[in-house]
Amino acid sequence: MDKKNVIICRCEDVTYEEIVRAFNEGYKDIESLRRYLKIGTGPCQGKTCIPLLQRILYELSGNFPQNITIRPPETPVPFGIFVNVPKK
C-alpha cells in the first residue's frame, strides 16, 4: 500500500506525504509540525492524528516523541454567563 496519499489528520486534511516532506524540511517535532501543517488543531484537537504523528516521527527518526500537549476541545460558553457578574 502506498502511504503517501493517506490522510493522517482528517480535520485539517494533512497527508502522510506532507508530514514526511515537512520533516525533511526541518520540522522534526510535534509542536513545530502542528504550527507548520496545522495538524492536530482541528475540532478533535489531535485525539486521532497526534498518536499517528508520533508513530510517523518514530519511523522517520528512530526516537519516540514524548512531550506532547493534547488540547481538549473547546466548549462554547454562552455570552450571558458574563453579564451581571457581581463585583467584589
C-alpha positions in Angstrom: 0.0 0.0 0.0 1.2 3.5 -0.9 1.2 5.6 2.3 1.9 9.0 0.7 -1.8 9.8 0.0 -3.1 8.5 3.3 -4.8 11.3 5.3 -3.4 11.4 8.8 -5.3 14.4 10.1 -8.9 14.3 8.9 -9.8 17.7 10.5 -7.1 19.6 8.6 -6.7 17.2 5.7 -2.9 16.5 6.3 -1.4 13.6 4.4 1.5 11.2 5.3 3.4 12.7 2.4 3.1 16.2 3.7 4.4 15.1 7.1 7.4 13.4 5.6 8.1 16.5 3.4 7.9 18.8 6.4 10.1 16.5 8.4 12.7 16.6 5.7 12.5 20.4 5.6 13.4 20.5 9.3 10.1 20.3 11.2 11.2 17.4 13.4 9.0 17.6 16.4 5.2 17.6 17.1 4.9 21.2 18.1 6.7 22.6 15.0 4.7 20.3 12.8 1.5 21.5 14.5 2.4 25.1 13.7 3.6 24.4 10.1 0.9 21.9 8.9 -1.9 22.7 11.4 -2.1 19.0 12.2 -3.9 18.4 15.5 -5.5 21.9 15.5 -9.0 20.9 14.2 -12.1 20.1 16.1 -10.7 16.8 17.5 -7.6 18.7 18.8 -5.3 15.8 17.9 -7.1 12.9 19.6 -6.8 10.9 16.4 -3.9 12.3 14.5 -1.3 13.0 17.2 -0.8 9.3 18.1 -0.4 8.6 14.3 2.1 11.5 14.1 4.0 10.1 17.0 4.4 6.8 15.1 5.4 8.5 11.9 8.1 10.6 13.7 9.3 7.3 15.3 9.6 5.7 11.9 11.4 8.7 10.5 13.8 9.5 13.3 14.0 6.4 15.5 13.0 8.4 18.5 9.6 8.3 20.1 8.4 11.8 20.8 7.4 12.1 24.5 6.5 15.8 25.0 3.1 16.3 23.5 0.2 18.5 24.5 -3.2 17.2 23.6 -5.6 20.1 23.9 -9.2 19.3 24.9 -11.9 20.5 22.5 -13.2 23.9 23.4 -16.7 24.1 24.8 -18.7 27.2 23.7 -19.8 29.3 26.7 -23.0 31.4 26.4 -22.1 35.1 26.5 -24.9 35.7 29.1 -22.7 33.9 31.6 -20.5 37.1 31.8 -23.4 39.5 32.2 -24.3 40.8 35.7 -21.2 39.2 37.3 -21.2 40.6 40.9 -18.3 42.9 41.6 -16.2 42.3 44.6 
